[in-house]
């Protein structure tokens, strides 16, 4: 049963307005936390939100950059995947802390802190990013349906509308149902890639060396471009909004001790989940390197191209089928969490309440309409160009989510004793500026090209 949010007085805790509606009110504080019991029992009670966040780090938008990186440069860019995931772990821990300490998600915090024109601008940018992310997921799921069952891309895009009904059904049953189906699909993805890696027989010594940063990554312009693309496709802005909201589904004690415990377990949850995302992303690149780079197919960048080449190169059709199943599970998973993020952003920035079916339908249509138009007009080539465009838009938006997050969690008037210590401020601001600089370079290179 959903709980109502406690009220705060205007100006308290460094905020300009009283906190009114909680984030995701239908599931707010709906999951109890045991007062007593083992460490494992408490961890399992908090576990779940991290996996919904991790989904965005292995969505179909990541696949193209990982496949291109592996086919072109063997295992060298594994270090970039590792660095991207470490950055993500730190940023997601800050997002979880913001939600737990303040009782506000990142969208609500932005609406309170900034002037109305700035907040509206941030909302529009965030909606564009969510639409771009949703676009990648819709196209990824449609491609998977086409590869596995021969369903035309246009029909596959339209089928993804049914995700809205699935979310409504699951959320009416309780938030644990959404978490369970997401984790189940993640397990499917993990099993598919584990089997494919066994068949591909990668050079594990080369894999280990790939996780060590290589100066070539900076010196080679083409390698740097793909490296930045991997970074832009890995750290997702909507995940910061999502995480700051869904950590509030747990009914932890609203005391300093209760919040401290919640931060600890939420951080462990998201870090473990993102480590799993690291393994999946690394597996895609390793599979690409072991299969395509080794055989001389160094220009494999498209998802369909990879699917069709796996069978002849690995000598069994099951390789392509597993790849397609993993892609479908990835697309399906990402659409679930992307739609939730859309609800959080719309409600948080605008402080409006719509019927659950309506707000989810709006979020989905923002992505489906351009996908349908481009698929109908340009077919497969158009959808791949749209997939690339979606990653560029995500890169553009990322800093507009990262900078407010670091600013708010470093502010003692808003966070009190939970404000970031000096060392974490330095690390967080460094990550924020590195991401901004690299994404600016990616956008410049894309436009010039």
N, C-alpha and C positions, 0 to 999 in steps of 0.2 A: 504494500500500500504506500502510495507516495505521501511524503510529508510536506508541510508548509515551511517556508523559510522564516527564521526569526527576523524581526525587524531591527534595524539600526537607526540611530538618529543621524540627521544630516550633518556632514562634516566629521563624523566619528571615524576613527581609524584612517584618517587621511583622505576620505572620500567626500565628494561634494553633495551627493544625494543619498537618501536612505535606500538600503537594499529592499526591493519590493518582491518581485516574482523570482523564485529560484530558477536555475538553469535546468532545462528538461524537467519541468514540474511533475510530469506524470510518473517519473521514476526517481525523483529527488529523495535521497536518504531512504530508499526502499529496501536495501539489503542490510540486514543486521550484522554486527561484528561481535563475536563472542567476547564476553568480559574476561573469562578465564580459559585456560587451555594451553596446549603446546604452541611453540613458535610456528610449527607447520600448519596447525589449524587456523591461526590468525592470518598467516600468509595466504592460505587458500581462500579465506574470506575476502581478502583485498585483491587477490589475483583476478584478472579479467580485462580491466580497462587497457592495460599495456598491450594486449594482443589486438584489441580493436585499433589501437594506434599503429602497431607494427604492420598491419595490413597495408597502410598507405605507403610503406617503405618497400613494398614488393609488388606494387600494382603494375599493370601492363605498360605504363609509361617508362618504368625502369628497364623493362626487358630489352627494348631496342638499343639503349645505350650500353647495357651489359653485353649483349650479343656482338655489337660493333666493336667494343673494346677488346673482347676476347679473340675475335676473328682477325683483327688487325694487329694487335700488339701482344698476343699470347697472354701470359699471366701478369704482365707488368702493372696493370691498373688495379690489381687486387688491393694495393696499398691505398688507393683513392676510395674504394668501397669501405675499407676499414676506417679511414679518417672520417668519411661522411657519417658513418654509423656512430662513431664516438661523439661527434658534434651533436648528432640527433639525440643520443642518450642524455647529454647534458641539458639540451634545450627542453626535451620532454620532461625531465625531472623538475625543471623550473615551472613548466606549465602545470604540472600536477600540484606543485607546492602553492602556486597562485590560487588555484581553485579550492584547495583544502583550507588554507589560512584565511582567505578573504570571503569565501562563499560566493565568489563571482567568477564567471568564466572570462576568458580574455576579451571577448566581444563586449560583455557588460562593463568590464574595467575600462576599455577604450571609450565607450559611450559616456561614462562618468567623468573620465579624466580630461578628454579633449573637448574643444568647442564643437558645436553642432556641425558646422561645415567640414571640419576635419574628420569627425566621426562618420559622417555620411560618405566622405571620400574613401575612408578606410573600408567602409561597408561595401561600396561599389567595387573596389579593388579585390576585396575578399570574395565577393560573389563571382567575379570574373575568374579568380583562381579556382574556386570550387567547381565552377562550370567547366573549366579547362581540365581539372583532375577527373571530374565525372565523365568528361568527353573521352579521355584516355581509357577509362574503365569500360564505358559503353562500347567503344570501338574494339577493345581487347576481348570482351565477352562475345561480341558479334563475330570477330575473326575466329575465335575458338569454336563457336557453333558452326561456322562455315567449314572449317577444316575437319571437324569431327563428324558432322552430320550432313554436310552439303547444303545447309540452310543459307540462302542468299543473304549477303551482308545487310541489305535494307530490312529484311524481315527480322534478322538477328538483332538489329538496333531496336526495332519496335518491341521485340520480346522482352527487352530489358525493362520496359515500363512495369512489368509484373513484379519487379523488385519492391515497388512501393507497397503492393498488397502484402508481400512477404514480411516487410518490416512492421507494418501495422499489426499483422497477426502475431508476430513474435513479441512485440513490445506489449501487446495486450496480455500476453502470458507472463510477462516479467522480464527484467533486463538480463537475467541469467540465461534466458533462452537465446538472446542475440549473441551473448558472449560465447555460449556453447557451440552455436553453429559456425561462428567465425573461427574458433579454435579448431573445430573438426575439419573445416576446409583448409586451414593452415597445415594440419597434419597430412592431409591428402597431398598438398603441394610438396611438403617435405619428403614424403615417401616416393613420389614421382621422380624428384631430382636425385634422391639417394640411389634409386635403381638405375637411372640414366648415367650417373657418375661411375657406377660399377661397370656398366657396359662400355663407357668411353675410355676407361683406364688412363686417367691423366697422369702426368709426370708429377708425383707428389713433392719431389724435391724442388721442382720448378714452381709449384704452387706455394711452398713455404717461402721461397725467395721473392715471390710476387707480393707478399705482404710487407716486404721491406721497401720503404720509399726509394725510388730511383731518380737521380738527377735528370734523366732523359724526359721525365714527365713534363718538366718545365722547359727544357731545351728544345723539344720537338713540338712545333706549333700544332700539328695535327693531333698529336697525343694529348696535348694540353686542352685542346678544344673538346675532345671526347671526355677527358677527365672532368672538366667543368660541367659537361652535360650529365655525367654520372652524379655529380654533387647536386646539380639542380633537380634531377629526377629523384634523388634520395630524400633530401630534407623537404618535407611537404608542409606548407604554411597552414593548411586546414587542420592538420593533426594537432597543432598547438592549441587551437580553439577547442577541438574535440576533447583533448585530454584534460584541459582545465575544467571541462564540464562533467565528464563521466566519472571522474574520481569522486564527485559529490553524490554518486548513487549509493555510497557506503554510509551507514549510520554510525560513524565514529563519534566519540565524545567531543563536545565543543569546548574542551579545556585545552590549555597549552600542552599538557601531557598527551591528551587524545590526539591533537593535531600533529604533535611530534611523531607519535607512533604511526599515524596515517601517512605522513610524509615518507617515513622510513620504508614502510611496506609498499607504498605506491611507487617509490623510486626503484625498489628491487624488482617489482612487477614489470615496470616499463623497460628496465635495463635487460632483464632476462628475455623479454619478448623481442626487443630490438636486436639482441644477440642472435636470436633465431632468424630474424629478418636479414641480418648480416650473412648468415650461413646460406640462406636462399639466394640472395643477390650474388654472393661469391660463387655459388653452385652454377648459376646461369652463365657467368663469365668463364668459369673453369670448363664447363661443358662446351661452350663456344670455342675456347682455345684448344681443348683436347680434340675436338671433332673437326672444326673448320680450319683453324690456323695450321694445325698439323698436316692437313690434307691439301694445303695450298689455296683453300677458299677464303682469301683474306678480305673479301669485300662483302661479307654477309652482314647485312644490317637490318633487314626486314624480318618480322615475326613469321610471315608465311614462308619466306625463303628458307629460314632456319628449319621450320617444320618439314618442308619437303626434302631437305638435304639430309636430315638425321637418319632416315631409313636406309638409303643407299650407303651412307658412310659408316653406320654402325652395324649394318647387315641384318637388321630386324625391324619389322613394321611397328613393333611394340614401342620403339623409341619415340616415333612421331606421335603415337597415340598418347603416351604418358605426357609428352610435351603439351599436347592439346588439352588434356584433362587438367594439368597444372595451370595452364593459361585460363581456362574456363573458371576454375576455382578461384584464381587470383582476381579475375574481373568481377566475379559474383561477390566475393568478399569485400572488395574495394567499393562497390556500389552501395553496400549496406552502410559502411562507415561514412562514405561521402555524403549520403543523404542525411544521416544524423548530424554531420557537421553543418550542412546547409540549414537545418532547423535551428541549431545553436547560434549560428551567425545572424540569421534573420531576426530571431527573437532578441538576441543580446544587443545588437546595434540599434534596432528600431523599437524595441520594447513593445512589440505587438504580439498578439496571440491569435493564431489561426487554427482552424480545425486540423488535427493531425494529418488527415488524408490530403487536405488541400495544400498545406505547406510542403509536404513531401512531393506531391505531384508537381508543384511549381519548380522545386529544386531539380527534379528529374527532367522536366520539359526544357529547362534552360540548357541542358546538355544534349538532349535528344533531338531538338529541332535543328540545330546546325549539323548534327551528325546525319540526320535523315536527308537534309538538303544536299550536303556534299556527297553522300553515298549515292543518292539518286542521280546526281549530275555527273560525277567524275569516277564513281566506282572505287575499286581497290586502291589505285594510286592516290586518289583524293583523300581517302581515309588515312593513309600513311602520312601525307602532308599535314593533315589535321592533327595527327598524333604528335608530330614534331612541333607544330605551332602550340599545342597545349603545354608542352614542356617549357617553351620559351615564356609563355604567359605565367606559368608557375614560378619561374626564376625571377620574373619582374616583381611578383607580389611578395616573395619570401621575406625580404627585409622589412616590409610594412607590418609583418607579424612578429618578427624576431626582435626588432628594436623596442617596441612597446613592452614586450614580455620581459626583456632584460631590465628595462627602465622600472617597471612596476615592482618586480621581485627584488630590486636593489634599493627600493625606497622604504626607509624605516617608518615613515608616517603611515604607509599603507600596510606594511608587513610586520611592523613591530620587531620583536625578538627574532622573527623568522627571516628577516631581510638577509640578502646574500652577504656573506662575509667578504672581506677585501679580496682574498685570493680568488673567490668564485666570481666576483665582479670583473676582475681582470680577465679571467678565462672566458666568461660569457660575452663581454664586450669585444674581446679579440675575435671570438667566433662570429659575432654579428658583423664586424667590419670585414673579416675575411670572406664571409658569404656574400656580403654586398659587393665587394670588389670583384670577386670571381664571376658573380652573376652579371655585373655590369660589363665585364669583358666578354662574356658569352653572348649577351645581347648585342653588343657592338659588332662582334665577329659575325653573328647571324645576319645582321642588317647589311653589313658591308658585303658579305658573300651573296 
